[in-house]
């Protein structure tokens, strides 16, 4: 079973992944697990933050670290785009 992370922990993991892309798979997994599988993760958060994190979880579903797997579908993207998506979402959350 996956570890349940809090919203601040997931945001911290995402921030770290923008600086060290090797951490992207773990950070993305933590985000998606929180958004899609954790009950009550969004309690106490503004609707805007819930929407931003939900959209980010969906968008990052198209991240593929493996170049061979990424070549199978033009909608898949690599580390650089994943970092851009995360950075954009984090900027929106900080506003």
C-alpha positions, 0 to 999 in steps of 0.5 A, a space after each residue: 500500500 502506498 504511503 499517505 502524504 499530507 498536502 504540504 508533504 506532497 507540495 514539498 516533494 513536488 518542489 524538490 522534484 523541480 530541482 532534482 528531476 530524478 525525484 519526479 516519479 516519486 513526487 508524481 506518484 505521491 500527488 496522484 495517490 493523494 488526489 485520486 485515492 486519499 479520502 479527505 485530502 482536500 478538506 480545509 483547502 480552498 477550491 482553487 488549490 483543490 482544482 490546481 492539484 487535481 488538474 496537475 495530477 491529471 496533466 502529469 499522467 502524461 509524464 513518461 520517464 522512459 524514452 522508449 515508452 514515451 515514443 509510443 504516444 505523442 501525448 507523453 512528455 519528459 522531465 522538462 515538461 513535467 517540471 514546467 507543469 509542476 512549477 506553474 502549478 506551484 506558482 498558482 498555489 502561492 498566489 
